[in-house]
Amino acid sequence: MKTTLGIDTNHETTGDDDPRLYRKTIDKNIRLLVSVLSMLPEIIPYESCGGHKNPGKRLNPESEGSFRVAFFTRFNVPEDRIRRSISVIQNTTFEYGGKLILIKDVFPPINNSRVWQLEGEEINPDSVALKIYKKAEERGLIKKEG
């Protein structure tokens, strides 16, 4: 599916070490957000939940109206490259009056990486994705093809 930003949210993984997730594992309502986050330098999404009315047997589901995207940043890259991407995400959270939060060090470091989590409640994940994308593009973090 191509979005208004021209982002293909139906990407498939290209190898075992590819940080992109299989399309079928990303809840439809947060695919754009996961795709936009994966476009930011040094941001590697690895787990997400778009919220569920009936969570069934899902492991650690978000309730309906809530969402989360967990991602990691590696310790072995220059801090300024990570900081530029994180600042775009953090600045976006300020626009949502506590309904969007970014949590650092959700878990202890894993495989030489820091774990972060972006959580939203009662907001549209697509609007979050669009704001992050626009801020990142303004700062030259997202390169347009062509």
N, CA, C and O atoms as a MOPAC input file, in Angstrom:
PM7 MOZYME 1SCF
protein

 N      0.84100 1    -1.16600 1     0.00000 1
 C      0.00000 1     0.00000 1     0.00000 1
 C      0.88900 1     1.23300 1     0.00000 1
 O      1.77700 1     1.36200 1     0.84300 1
 N      0.65800 1     2.12900 1    -0.93100 1
 C      1.38500 1     3.40000 1    -0.97000 1
 C      0.55200 1     4.43400 1    -0.23400 1
 O     -0.65200 1     4.54200 1    -0.46800 1
 N      1.16500 1     5.18000 1     0.63600 1
 C      0.47500 1     6.20600 1     1.40200 1
 C      0.58500 1     7.53700 1     0.66900 1
 O      1.20400 1     7.61600 1    -0.39200 1
 N     -0.01000 1     8.57300 1     1.22700 1
 C      0.08400 1     9.90300 1     0.63000 1
 C      1.52500 1    10.40900 1     0.61500 1
 O      1.85300 1    11.31600 1    -0.15000 1
 N      2.36900 1     9.84300 1     1.43500 1
 C      3.78000 1    10.21600 1     1.43100 1
 C      4.57000 1     9.41000 1     0.41400 1
 O      5.76100 1     9.65200 1     0.22000 1
 N      3.91300 1     8.44800 1    -0.24100 1
 C      4.60600 1     7.58900 1    -1.19000 1
 C      5.40700 1     6.49900 1    -0.51600 1
 O      6.29300 1     5.90900 1    -1.13400 1
 N      5.10900 1     6.22000 1     0.74300 1
 C      5.82700 1     5.19500 1     1.49500 1
 C      5.13000 1     3.86300 1     1.29300 1
 O      3.91900 1     3.75400 1     1.48500 1
 N      5.88600 1     2.85900 1     0.90800 1
 C      5.31400 1     1.52900 1     0.72700 1
 C      5.28300 1     0.84200 1     2.08600 1
 O      6.32900 1     0.49400 1     2.63300 1
 N      4.08100 1     0.64700 1     2.63300 1
 C      3.96500 1     0.01600 1     3.94900 1
 C      3.79300 1    -1.48900 1     3.83300 1
 O      3.55400 1    -2.16200 1     4.83600 1
 N      3.91000 1    -2.02400 1     2.63500 1
 C      3.78600 1    -3.46800 1     2.44600 1
 C      5.15100 1    -4.11500 1     2.24400 1
 O      5.24800 1    -5.17700 1     1.62900 1
 N      6.20600 1    -3.48500 1     2.75600 1
 C      7.53500 1    -4.04100 1     2.54800 1
 C      7.66900 1    -5.41400 1     3.19100 1
 O      7.03800 1    -5.71400 1     4.20400 1
 N      8.48500 1    -6.21300 1     2.59100 1
 C      8.82800 1    -7.52400 1     3.14100 1
 C     10.29500 1    -7.48400 1     3.54200 1
 O     11.05700 1    -6.65400 1     3.04700 1
 N     10.67900 1    -8.35500 1     4.41400 1
 C     12.07200 1    -8.40700 1     4.82900 1
 C     12.92300 1    -8.99300 1     3.70300 1
 O     12.44100 1    -9.79600 1     2.90400 1
 N     14.18800 1    -8.58700 1     3.64800 1
 C     15.07600 1    -9.06100 1     2.59200 1
 C     16.16400 1    -9.99000 1     3.12900 1
 O     17.00700 1   -10.45700 1     2.36300 1
 N     16.15400 1   -10.25500 1     4.39500 1
 C     17.16100 1   -11.14200 1     4.96500 1
 C     17.00700 1   -11.24000 1     6.46500 1
 O     16.27500 1   -10.46300 1     7.07700 1
 N     17.70800 1   -12.20500 1     7.05900 1
 C     17.57300 1   -12.43900 1     8.49200 1
 C     18.01700 1   -11.25400 1     9.32800 1
 O     17.51900 1   -11.06500 1    10.43800 1
 N     18.95100 1   -10.44300 1     8.81700 1
 C     19.44400 1    -9.32000 1     9.60800 1
 C     18.72800 1    -8.01600 1     9.27000 1
 O     19.08300 1    -6.96500 1     9.80400 1
 N     17.74100 1    -8.06500 1     8.40700 1
 C     17.00100 1    -6.86900 1     8.01600 1
 C     16.10500 1    -6.43900 1     9.17300 1
 O     15.31400 1    -7.24500 1     9.66100 1
 N     16.21100 1    -5.17000 1     9.63000 1
 C     15.41900 1    -4.73700 1    10.78000 1
 C     13.94000 1    -4.53500 1    10.48300 1
 O     13.13800 1    -4.42700 1    11.41000 1
 N     13.56000 1    -4.48100 1     9.19900 1
 C     12.15100 1    -4.31100 1     8.87700 1
 C     11.38700 1    -5.57100 1     9.25000 1
 O     11.90800 1    -6.68100 1     9.14200 1
 N     10.16600 1    -5.39200 1     9.68300 1
 C      9.34000 1    -6.50200 1    10.11400 1
 C      8.49000 1    -7.01200 1     8.96100 1
 O      8.20800 1    -6.27600 1     8.01500 1
 N      8.08700 1    -8.26300 1     9.04100 1
 C      7.16400 1    -8.78500 1     8.04400 1
 C      5.84200 1    -8.04500 1     8.13300 1
 O      5.34300 1    -7.78300 1     9.22700 1
 N      5.28100 1    -7.71300 1     6.99400 1
 C      4.02100 1    -6.97100 1     6.90600 1
 C      2.93700 1    -7.60000 1     7.75800 1
 O      2.20500 1    -6.88200 1     8.43900 1
 N      2.81400 1    -8.90600 1     7.74000 1
 C      1.73100 1    -9.57600 1     8.45800 1
 C      1.84700 1    -9.43700 1     9.97000 1
 O      0.86800 1    -9.66000 1    10.68200 1
 N      3.01400 1    -9.07700 1    10.47100 1
 C      3.17600 1    -8.95600 1    11.91200 1
 C      2.92900 1    -7.53600 1    12.41000 1
 O      2.92500 1    -7.29800 1    13.61800 1
 N      2.72600 1    -6.60200 1    11.50600 1
 C      2.49200 1    -5.22200 1    11.90400 1
 C      0.99700 1    -4.94300 1    11.80100 1
 O      0.40300 1    -5.08900 1    10.73200 1
 N      0.39500 1    -4.54200 1    12.91300 1
 C     -1.02700 1    -4.19700 1    12.88800 1
 C     -1.24900 1    -3.08400 1    11.86400 1
 O     -0.47300 1    -2.13300 1    11.77700 1
 N     -2.31400 1    -3.22600 1    11.10500 1
 C     -2.58400 1    -2.33000 1     9.98600 1
 C     -2.58000 1    -0.85200 1    10.38700 1
 O     -2.06700 1    -0.01400 1     9.64600 1
 N     -3.14500 1    -0.52700 1    11.54600 1
 C     -3.27300 1     0.88200 1    11.92400 1
 C     -1.94900 1     1.54700 1    12.30900 1
 O     -1.90700 1     2.76900 1    12.45600 1
 N     -0.87000 1     0.78100 1    12.47600 1
 C      0.41900 1     1.41000 1    12.81300 1
 C      1.50000 1     1.13400 1    11.77400 1
 O      2.67000 1     1.44100 1    12.00400 1
 N      1.12100 1     0.55700 1    10.63000 1
 C      2.12700 1     0.27400 1     9.59000 1
 C      2.84400 1     1.53200 1     9.12700 1
 O      4.06200 1     1.51900 1     8.94400 1
 N      2.11100 1     2.61000 1     8.93800 1
 C      2.75800 1     3.84300 1     8.48400 1
 C      3.74000 1     4.34600 1     9.52800 1
 O      4.84900 1     4.75400 1     9.18200 1
 N      3.35600 1     4.32600 1    10.78900 1
 C      4.24400 1     4.78200 1    11.85800 1
 C      5.51400 1     3.92800 1    11.91500 1
 O      6.61500 1     4.46800 1    12.01900 1
 N      5.37100 1     2.62300 1    11.84900 1
 C      6.54100 1     1.73500 1    11.87300 1
 C      7.42200 1     2.01200 1    10.65500 1
 O      8.64700 1     2.05100 1    10.77200 1
 N      6.80500 1     2.20500 1     9.48900 1
 C      7.57200 1     2.48500 1     8.27100 1
 C      8.34600 1     3.79200 1     8.39000 1
 O      9.51800 1     3.85700 1     8.01900 1
 N      7.69100 1     4.83600 1     8.90700 1
 C      8.35600 1     6.13400 1     9.05100 1
 C      9.50100 1     6.03800 1    10.06100 1
 O     10.58900 1     6.55700 1     9.81300 1
 N      9.26600 1     5.38500 1    11.18500 1
 C     10.34100 1     5.23600 1    12.17500 1
 C     11.53200 1     4.49900 1    11.57900 1
 O     12.68000 1     4.83700 1    11.86700 1
 N     11.26400 1     3.49300 1    10.74900 1
 C     12.36300 1     2.72000 1    10.16200 1
 C     13.14700 1     3.53700 1     9.13800 1
 O     14.25500 1     3.15200 1     8.76600 1
 N     12.59600 1     4.65300 1     8.68000 1
 C     13.29500 1     5.53000 1     7.74000 1
 C     14.27600 1     6.46400 1     8.44000 1
 O     15.16300 1     7.02700 1     7.79900 1
 N     14.12100 1     6.63000 1     9.74600 1
 C     15.00900 1     7.52100 1    10.49300 1
 C     16.37200 1     6.86000 1    10.69600 1
 O     16.44400 1     5.66800 1    10.99700 1
 N     17.44500 1     7.62200 1    10.53500 1
 C     18.77400 1     7.04400 1    10.75100 1
 C     18.92100 1     6.46000 1    12.15700 1
 O     18.56500 1     7.09200 1    13.15200 1
 N     19.44200 1     5.26600 1    12.21000 1
 C     19.78500 1     4.55500 1    13.44800 1
 C     18.59200 1     4.10700 1    14.28500 1
 O     18.78400 1     3.64600 1    15.41000 1
 N     17.36500 1     4.22500 1    13.77400 1
 C     16.17500 1     3.74300 1    14.48200 1
 C     15.77700 1     2.40800 1    13.87500 1
 O     15.53400 1     2.31700 1    12.67200 1
 N     15.71000 1     1.36800 1    14.70600 1
 C     15.40800 1     0.02700 1    14.21500 1
 C     14.19300 1    -0.52800 1    14.96200 1
 O     14.33400 1    -1.08000 1    16.05400 1
 N     12.99800 1    -0.38300 1    14.37400 1
 C     11.79700 1    -0.93000 1    15.02000 1
 C     11.87800 1    -2.45200 1    15.09200 1
 O     12.34900 1    -3.10000 1    14.15800 1
 N     11.41800 1    -3.01200 1    16.19700 1
 C     11.43900 1    -4.46200 1    16.29200 1
 C     10.16700 1    -5.06500 1    16.87800 1
 O      9.96700 1    -6.27500 1    16.76900 1
 N      9.30600 1    -4.27000 1    17.49100 1
 C      8.08200 1    -4.83300 1    18.08100 1
 C      7.04600 1    -3.73100 1    18.13900 1
 O      7.36800 1    -2.57300 1    18.40200 1
 N      5.78500 1    -4.10500 1    17.88700 1
 C      4.73300 1    -3.09500 1    17.90000 1
 C      3.38400 1    -3.73400 1    18.18100 1
 O      3.20700 1    -4.94500 1    18.04900 1
 N      2.44100 1    -2.89000 1    18.57200 1
 C      1.06000 1    -3.32700 1    18.76500 1
 C      0.16100 1    -2.12400 1    18.50000 1
 O      0.39300 1    -1.03700 1    19.02900 1
 N     -0.85600 1    -2.32700 1    17.68600 1
 C     -1.76200 1    -1.25100 1    17.33100 1
 C     -2.98400 1    -1.15600 1    18.20900 1
 O     -3.84400 1    -0.30700 1    17.97400 1
 N     -3.08300 1    -2.01000 1    19.22200 1
 C     -4.24800 1    -2.01500 1    20.11100 1
 C     -5.33000 1    -2.94300 1    19.58600 1
 O     -5.53700 1    -3.05200 1    18.37700 1
 N     -6.01700 1    -3.60800 1    20.50000 1
 C     -7.00100 1    -4.62100 1    20.10700 1
 C     -8.20500 1    -4.59000 1    21.03400 1
 O     -8.07300 1    -4.50200 1    22.25500 1
 N     -9.37500 1    -4.66500 1    20.42900 1
 C    -10.61500 1    -4.72800 1    21.19700 1
 C    -10.70100 1    -6.07400 1    21.92300 1
 O    -11.06200 1    -6.13800 1    23.09800 1
 N    -10.36700 1    -7.13700 1    21.20600 1
 C    -10.35700 1    -8.48900 1    21.76400 1
 C     -8.95200 1    -9.05900 1    21.59400 1
 O     -8.65500 1    -9.65000 1    20.55600 1
 N     -8.09300 1    -8.89500 1    22.58000 1
 C     -6.70100 1    -9.30300 1    22.41900 1
 C     -6.47900 1   -10.80100 1    22.26300 1
 O     -5.43400 1   -11.22100 1    21.76500 1
 N     -7.44200 1   -11.61000 1    22.68000 1
 C     -7.28800 1   -13.05900 1    22.51700 1
 C     -6.01300 1   -13.56600 1    23.14200 1
 O     -5.71100 1   -13.26900 1    24.29800 1
 N     -5.26300 1   -14.33700 1    22.36800 1
 C     -4.04200 1   -14.95400 1    22.88200 1
 C     -2.78900 1   -14.16000 1    22.55200 1
 O     -1.68200 1   -14.68500 1    22.66500 1
 N     -2.93900 1   -12.92300 1    22.15100 1
 C     -1.77800 1   -12.09800 1    21.82500 1
 C     -0.92600 1   -11.89800 1    23.07100 1
 O     -1.43300 1   -11.78300 1    24.18700 1
 N      0.36500 1   -11.85900 1    22.85100 1
 C      1.31400 1   -11.63600 1    23.93000 1
 C      1.44000 1   -10.13500 1    24.18500 1
 O      1.79600 1    -9.39000 1    23.27100 1
 N      1.16400 1    -9.68500 1    25.37600 1
 C      1.33500 1    -8.29700 1    25.79600 1
 C      0.64000 1    -7.29400 1    24.86500 1
 O      1.28600 1    -6.37200 1    24.36800 1
 N     -0.67300 1    -7.46200 1    24.62400 1
 C     -1.36500 1    -6.55000 1    23.70400 1
 C     -1.69800 1    -5.20600 1    24.34600 1
 O     -1.86400 1    -5.10000 1    25.56100 1
 N     -1.79100 1    -4.19300 1    23.50400 1
 C     -2.29300 1    -2.88700 1    23.92000 1
 C     -3.81200 1    -2.93400 1    23.82500 1
 O     -4.36000 1    -3.67800 1    23.01300 1
 N     -4.48400 1    -2.15500 1    24.63700 1
 C     -5.94000 1    -2.09900 1    24.56700 1
 C     -6.35800 1    -1.25900 1    23.36000 1
 O     -5.55900 1    -0.49500 1    22.81900 1
 N     -7.59200 1    -1.40400 1    22.95500 1
 C     -8.11100 1    -0.63900 1    21.82900 1
 C     -7.96100 1     0.85900 1    22.11800 1
 O     -8.26800 1     1.32500 1    23.21500 1
 N     -7.48900 1     1.59600 1    21.12500 1
 C     -7.27200 1     3.02600 1    21.29400 1
 C     -5.85500 1     3.38300 1    21.71800 1
 O     -5.51100 1     4.56200 1    21.80000 1
 N     -5.03700 1     2.38200 1    21.98500 1
 C     -3.63900 1     2.59200 1    22.36800 1
 C     -2.73500 1     1.89400 1    21.36400 1
 O     -3.16700 1     0.98400 1    20.65600 1
 N     -1.48900 1     2.32000 1    21.30700 1
 C     -0.51200 1     1.65600 1    20.44300 1
 C      0.88200 1     1.83200 1    21.02700 1
 O      1.10800 1     2.67900 1    21.89100 1
 N      1.80500 1     1.02200 1    20.54300 1
 C      3.20800 1     1.16200 1    20.93400 1
 C      4.08600 1     0.67100 1    19.78500 1
 O      3.70000 1    -0.20200 1    19.00800 1
 N      5.25300 1     1.24800 1    19.70700 1
 C      6.29200 1     0.75900 1    18.80700 1
 C      7.58700 1     0.76700 1    19.60400 1
 O      8.03100 1     1.81600 1    20.07000 1
 N      8.18200 1    -0.39000 1    19.75600 1
 C      9.48200 1    -0.49900 1    20.42100 1
 C     10.55300 1    -0.52300 1    19.33700 1
 O     10.37700 1    -1.12400 1    18.27700 1
 N     11.65600 1     0.13600 1    19.62500 1
 C     12.76800 1     0.14500 1    18.67000 1
 C     14.06900 1     0.21600 1    19.44800 1
 O     14.08500 1     0.52400 1    20.64000 1
 N     15.15600 1    -0.07400 1    18.75200 1
 C     16.43400 1     0.03400 1    19.43400 1
 C     17.39200 1     0.89300 1    18.64100 1
 O     17.24500 1     1.08500 1    17.43400 1
 N     18.37500 1     1.40100 1    19.35300 1
 C     19.48800 1     2.13900 1    18.76600 1
 C     20.75400 1     1.45600 1    19.25700 1
 O     20.82900 1     1.01600 1    20.40400 1
 N     21.72500 1     1.37200 1    18.40100 1
 C     22.97000 1     0.68100 1    18.75600 1
 C     23.94600 1     1.62400 1    19.47000 1
 O     24.01300 1     2.81500 1    19.16700 1
 N     24.68700 1     1.07200 1    20.40900 1
 C     25.67700 1     1.85300 1    21.14800 1
 C     26.91400 1     2.16000 1    20.31300 1
 O     27.63600 1     3.11300 1    20.60400 1
 N     27.16300 1     1.36100 1    19.27700 1
 C     28.41300 1     1.49700 1    18.53100 1
 C     28.32400 1     2.45500 1    17.34000 1
 O     29.13600 1     2.36200 1    16.41900 1
 N     27.34700 1     3.37700 1    17.34300 1
 C     27.27200 1     4.40400 1    16.30300 1
 C     27.42600 1     5.76900 1    16.97300 1
 O     27.14200 1     5.91100 1    18.16200 1
 N     27.87100 1     6.76400 1    16.22300 1
 C     28.04500 1     8.09100 1    16.83100 1
 C     26.74900 1     8.60900 1    17.45800 1
 O     25.68200 1     8.54900 1    16.84800 1
 N     26.86300 1     9.11200 1    18.67200 1
 C     25.70800 1     9.56800 1    19.44000 1
 C     24.92400 1    10.67000 1    18.72500 1
 O     23.70000 1    10.72300 1    18.83600 1
 N     25.61300 1    11.54700 1    17.99500 1
 C     24.90600 1    12.64200 1    17.32500 1
 C     23.96500 1    12.13300 1    16.23800 1
 O     22.93400 1    12.75700 1    15.98600 1
 N     24.28900 1    11.02600 1    15.59500 1
 C     23.38800 1    10.45200 1    14.58300 1
 C     22.11100 1     9.93900 1    15.23400 1
 O     21.02400 1    10.11400 1    14.68400 1
 N     22.22800 1     9.31800 1    16.38200 1
 C     21.05400 1     8.82700 1    17.11700 1
 C     20.26000 1    10.01300 1    17.65900 1
 O     19.03400 1    10.04600 1    17.54800 1
 N     20.94800 1    10.97200 1    18.23700 1
 C     20.29400 1    12.11900 1    18.85600 1
 C     19.41400 1    12.88300 1    17.87500 1
 O     18.33500 1    13.34300 1    18.24900 1
 N     19.84900 1    13.02500 1    16.64000 1
 C     19.05300 1    13.75500 1    15.64500 1
 C     17.72000 1    13.04500 1    15.40200 1
 O     16.68100 1    13.70000 1    15.32100 1
 N     17.73600 1    11.73800 1    15.28700 1
 C     16.48900 1    10.98800 1    15.06700 1
 C     15.60900 1    10.99800 1    16.30900 1
 O     14.39800 1    11.19900 1    16.21600 1
 N     16.21200 1    10.78300 1    17.46300 1
 C     15.44200 1    10.76600 1    18.70500 1
 C     14.80900 1    12.13300 1    18.96100 1
 O     13.68600 1    12.20900 1    19.45900 1
 N     15.51600 1    13.20500 1    18.62900 1
 C     14.95700 1    14.54000 1    18.88300 1
 C     13.71400 1    14.78800 1    18.03100 1
 O     12.79900 1    15.48100 1    18.47400 1
 N     13.66400 1    14.24300 1    16.83200 1
 C     12.47100 1    14.37600 1    15.99400 1
 C     11.28700 1    13.67500 1    16.66200 1
 O     10.18400 1    14.21900 1    16.71800 1
 N     11.52600 1    12.47900 1    17.16000 1
 C     10.46300 1    11.72300 1    17.83200 1
 C     10.04400 1    12.44200 1    19.11500 1
 O      8.85200 1    12.62700 1    19.36400 1
 N     11.01500 1    12.84300 1    19.91900 1
 C     10.72100 1    13.51400 1    21.18700 1
 C      9.96200 1    14.81400 1    20.96500 1
 O      9.00100 1    15.09500 1    21.68000 1
 N     10.37500 1    15.60800 1    19.99200 1
 C      9.68600 1    16.86900 1    19.70600 1
 C      8.25200 1    16.62500 1    19.26100 1
 O      7.37500 1    17.44500 1    19.53200 1
 N      8.00700 1    15.53800 1    18.60000 1
 C      6.64100 1    15.19600 1    18.18500 1
 C      5.78700 1    14.86800 1    19.40500 1
 O      4.60700 1    15.21500 1    19.43700 1
 N      6.35700 1    14.20900 1    20.40300 1
 C      5.56900 1    13.85900 1    21.59100 1
 C      5.03600 1    15.10800 1    22.29400 1
 O      3.95700 1    15.06900 1    22.88500 1
 N      5.77500 1    16.20500 1    22.23700 1
 C      5.35000 1    17.43400 1    22.91100 1
 C      4.04400 1    17.98600 1    22.35700 1
 O      3.34200 1    18.72900 1    23.04300 1
 N      3.71900 1    17.63000 1    21.13400 1
 C      2.51500 1    18.15100 1    20.47900 1
 C      1.23400 1    17.42900 1    20.89700 1
 O      0.14000 1    17.83100 1    20.50000 1
 N      1.36000 1    16.38100 1    21.68500 1
 C      0.19400 1    15.55900 1    22.00600 1
 C     -0.23300 1    15.61400 1    23.47100 1
 O     -1.03300 1    14.78500 1    23.90300 1
 N      0.26400 1    16.54200 1    24.22000 1
 C     -0.20800 1    16.76600 1    25.58200 1
 C     -0.28200 1    15.53200 1    26.46700 1
 O     -1.28600 1    15.31400 1    27.14400 1
 N      0.76200 1    14.73100 1    26.46900 1
 C      0.80500 1    13.55100 1    27.33600 1
 C      0.17600 1    12.30000 1    26.74100 1
 O      0.22800 1    11.23800 1    27.36100 1
 N     -0.41200 1    12.39600 1    25.56200 1
 C     -1.03500 1    11.21600 1    24.93800 1
 C     -0.05000 1    10.43200 1    24.08100 1
 O     -0.37500 1     9.35700 1    23.57700 1
 N      1.15400 1    10.97400 1    23.91900 1
 C      2.22900 1    10.29300 1    23.19700 1
 C      3.48500 1    10.46200 1    24.02200 1
 O      3.89300 1    11.58300 1    24.32700 1
 N      4.10200 1     9.34100 1    24.38500 1
 C      5.31800 1     9.41600 1    25.19500 1
 C      6.41600 1     8.54500 1    24.59400 1
 O      6.15200 1     7.52700 1    23.95400 1
 N      7.63900 1     8.97000 1    24.81600 1
 C      8.81400 1     8.21700 1    24.40300 1
 C      9.53800 1     7.78500 1    25.66200 1
 O      9.89600 1     8.61500 1    26.49700 1
 N      9.75000 1     6.49900 1    25.79700 1
 C     10.40700 1     5.94900 1    26.98800 1
 C     11.77200 1     5.40300 1    26.58300 1
 O     11.89300 1     4.60500 1    25.65300 1
 N     12.78600 1     5.84900 1    27.29900 1
 C     14.16000 1     5.39900 1    27.07200 1
 C     14.47100 1     4.25400 1    28.03000 1
 O     14.00100 1     4.24400 1    29.16800 1
 N     15.25600 1     3.29900 1    27.57000 1
 C     15.69100 1     2.17100 1    28.39800 1
 C     14.50900 1     1.38800 1    28.96000 1
 O     14.41500 1     1.15500 1    30.16500 1
 N     13.60900 1     0.98600 1    28.06200 1
 C     12.45500 1     0.17500 1    28.44800 1
 C     12.92700 1    -1.12100 1    29.08900 1
 O     12.33400 1    -1.59500 1    30.05800 1
 N     13.99400 1    -1.68900 1    28.54700 1
 C     14.62100 1    -2.90400 1    29.06900 1
 C     16.10500 1    -2.62600 1    29.23000 1
 O     16.61000 1    -1.64600 1    28.68100 1
 N     16.80200 1    -3.45600 1    29.96100 1
 C     18.26100 1    -3.32100 1    30.00400 1
 C     18.83000 1    -3.48300 1    28.59300 1
 O     18.18800 1    -4.09100 1    27.73700 1
 N     20.01700 1    -2.95100 1    28.34500 1
 C     20.59700 1    -3.07100 1    27.00300 1
 C     20.59400 1    -4.51800 1    26.50300 1
 O     20.86500 1    -5.46100 1    27.24700 1
 N     20.27500 1    -4.65300 1    25.21300 1
 C     20.22100 1    -5.96200 1    24.56200 1
 C     21.14600 1    -5.92800 1    23.35900 1
 O     21.01900 1    -5.03800 1    22.51800 1
 N     22.06800 1    -6.86500 1    23.25400 1
 C     22.96200 1    -6.95600 1    22.09900 1
 C     23.60100 1    -5.61100 1    21.74200 1
 O     23.56200 1    -5.18700 1    20.58700 1
 N     24.18000 1    -4.95700 1    22.72400 1
 C     24.85200 1    -3.68000 1    22.51500 1
 C     23.90500 1    -2.61200 1    21.95800 1
 O     24.31500 1    -1.75900 1    21.17000 1
 N     22.64600 1    -2.66700 1    22.37300 1
 C     21.64100 1    -1.71800 1    21.89700 1
 C     20.79500 1    -1.18300 1    23.05100 1
 O     20.56200 1    -1.87300 1    24.04300 1
 N     20.34800 1     0.04400 1    22.90200 1
 C     19.41900 1     0.67700 1    23.84800 1
 C     18.00700 1     0.44600 1    23.32700 1
 O     17.76700 1     0.53500 1    22.12200 1
 N     17.07600 1     0.15200 1    24.21900 1
 C     15.69200 1    -0.12200 1    23.83300 1
 C     14.80400 1     1.05800 1    24.21700 1
 O     14.82900 1     1.52600 1    25.35500 1
 N     14.01800 1     1.53000 1    23.25100 1
 C     13.10500 1     2.66300 1    23.42100 1
 C     11.69400 1     2.18400 1    23.12300 1
 O     11.50700 1     1.15000 1    22.48200 1
 N     10.71000 1     2.92700 1    23.58400 1
 C      9.32900 1     2.61000 1    23.24500 1
 C      8.53700 1     3.90200 1    23.07200 1
 O      8.59400 1     4.79500 1    23.91800 1
 N      7.80100 1     3.99300 1    21.96700 1
 C      6.90700 1     5.10400 1    21.69300 1
 C      5.49500 1     4.59500 1    21.95000 1
 O      5.06000 1     3.61900 1    21.33900 1
 N      4.78000 1     5.25900 1    22.85800 1
 C      3.43700 1     4.82100 1    23.24200 1
 C      2.43500 1     5.93700 1    23.01700 1
 O      2.69200 1     7.09200 1    23.35500 1
 N      1.28700 1     5.58600 1    22.44200 1
 C      0.23100 1     6.55600 1    22.20800 1
 C     -1.10400 1     6.07100 1    22.72500 1
 O     -1.37600 1     4.87100 1    22.75600 1
 N     -1.93200 1     7.01200 1    23.12900 1
 C     -3.26500 1     6.68000 1    23.63400 1
 C     -4.24600 1     7.74000 1    23.15100 1
 O     -4.01700 1     8.93900 1    23.30600 1
 N     -5.34100 1     7.27100 1    22.56300 1
 C     -6.41400 1     8.14900 1    22.08200 1
 C     -5.94400 1     9.14000 1    21.03100 1
 O     -6.47300 1    10.24800 1    20.94300 1
 N     -4.95000 1     8.75100 1    20.23100 1
 C     -4.49700 1     9.56700 1    19.10500 1
 C     -4.31800 1     8.65700 1    17.89900 1
 O     -4.18600 1     7.44100 1    18.03700 1
 N     -4.31400 1     9.25000 1    16.73500 1
 C     -4.18400 1     8.50200 1    15.48800 1
 C     -2.70000 1     8.28000 1    15.16700 1
 O     -1.95300 1     9.24500 1    15.00600 1
 N     -2.27100 1     7.02000 1    15.07300 1
 C     -0.86400 1     6.75300 1    14.77800 1
 C     -0.41300 1     7.31700 1    13.43100 1
 O      0.75600 1     7.66600 1    13.26700 1
 N     -1.34200 1     7.41000 1    12.45700 1
 C     -0.97000 1     7.99300 1    11.16700 1
 C     -0.62500 1     9.47200 1    11.30500 1
 O      0.28700 1     9.95500 1    10.63500 1
 N     -1.33700 1    10.19400 1    12.16100 1
 C     -1.01100 1    11.61900 1    12.34600 1
 C      0.35900 1    11.76000 1    13.00000 1
 O      1.11000 1    12.68100 1    12.68100 1
 N      0.68200 1    10.85500 1    13.90900 1
 C      2.01700 1    10.85600 1    14.52800 1
 C      3.07000 1    10.59700 1    13.45800 1
 O      4.09000 1    11.28400 1    13.40100 1
 N      2.81800 1     9.60400 1    12.61200 1
 C      3.76800 1     9.25900 1    11.54600 1
 C      3.99700 1    10.44300 1    10.61600 1
 O      5.13800 1    10.73700 1    10.25800 1
 N      2.93300 1    11.12000 1    10.22300 1
 C      3.06200 1    12.26300 1     9.31500 1
 C      3.86400 1    13.39800 1     9.94700 1
 O      4.67600 1    14.03900 1     9.28000 1
 N      3.63400 1    13.64100 1    11.23100 1
 C      4.38500 1    14.71000 1    11.90700 1
 C      5.86800 1    14.35300 1    12.02400 1
 O      6.73400 1    15.19700 1    11.79600 1
 N      6.15300 1    13.10600 1    12.37900 1
 C      7.55600 1    12.67000 1    12.46900 1
 C      8.21400 1    12.77500 1    11.10000 1
 O      9.33400 1    13.27300 1    10.98600 1
 N      7.53500 1    12.31500 1    10.07500 1
 C      8.08200 1    12.34600 1     8.72200 1
 C      8.41100 1    13.78700 1     8.30600 1
 O      9.50700 1    14.06400 1     7.81900 1
 N      7.46400 1    14.68500 1     8.50100 1
 C      7.67600 1    16.07800 1     8.08900 1
 C      8.83400 1    16.72100 1     8.84400 1
 O      9.64200 1    17.43000 1     8.24400 1
 N      8.92400 1    16.48600 1    10.14400 1
 C     10.02700 1    17.03500 1    10.92900 1
 C     11.37100 1    16.45800 1    10.45500 1
 O     12.35200 1    17.18700 1    10.30700 1
 N     11.39800 1    15.15700 1    10.22200 1
 C     12.63000 1    14.50600 1     9.77400 1
 C     13.04000 1    14.99700 1     8.39400 1
 O     14.22300 1    15.20500 1     8.12700 1
 N     12.07400 1    15.17800 1     7.53400 1
 C     12.36600 1    15.67400 1     6.18800 1
 C     12.91500 1    17.10600 1     6.25100 1
 O     13.87400 1    17.43100 1     5.55100 1
 N     12.31700 1    17.95400 1     7.08000 1
 C     12.79400 1    19.33200 1     7.24500 1
 C     14.23500 1    19.37600 1     7.74000 1
 O     14.98700 1    20.28800 1     7.39700 1
 N     14.61400 1    18.39800 1     8.54000 1
 C     15.97500 1    18.35500 1     9.09600 1
 C     16.94300 1    17.56200 1     8.22100 1
 O     18.09600 1    17.35000 1     8.59700 1
 N     16.47600 1    17.13100 1     7.06600 1
 C     17.34400 1    16.41000 1     6.13700 1
 C     17.64800 1    14.97300 1     6.53800 1
 O     18.63300 1    14.39400 1     6.08000 1
 N     16.81700 1    14.40300 1     7.38200 1
 C     17.05100 1    13.02700 1     7.82900 1
 C     16.45300 1    11.98700 1     6.88500 1
 O     16.86000 1    10.82500 1     6.89500 1
 N     15.49000 1    12.40700 1     6.07200 1
 C     14.84400 1    11.49500 1     5.12400 1
 C     15.15800 1    11.99300 1     3.72600 1
 O     14.85700 1    13.13500 1     3.37800 1
 N     15.75600 1    11.14000 1     2.94400 1
 C     16.11000 1    11.49400 1     1.57800 1
 C     15.01600 1    11.04100 1     0.62900 1
 O     14.57100 1     9.89400 1     0.68000 1
 N     14.58900 1    11.94100 1    -0.22800 1
 C     13.59200 1    11.57700 1    -1.22900 1
 C     14.28200 1    10.84900 1    -2.37600 1
 O     15.39600 1    11.19200 1    -2.77300 1
 N     13.59000 1     9.82800 1    -2.90300 1
 C     14.14600 1     9.08700 1    -4.02800 1
 C     14.00000 1     9.90800 1    -5.29700 1
 O     13.08100 1    10.71400 1    -5.44300 1
 N     14.94100 1     9.67600 1    -6.21600 1
 C     14.81900 1    10.32900 1    -7.51800 1
 C     15.80800 1    11.33000 1    -7.75200 1
 O     15.81600 1    11.95500 1    -8.81200 1

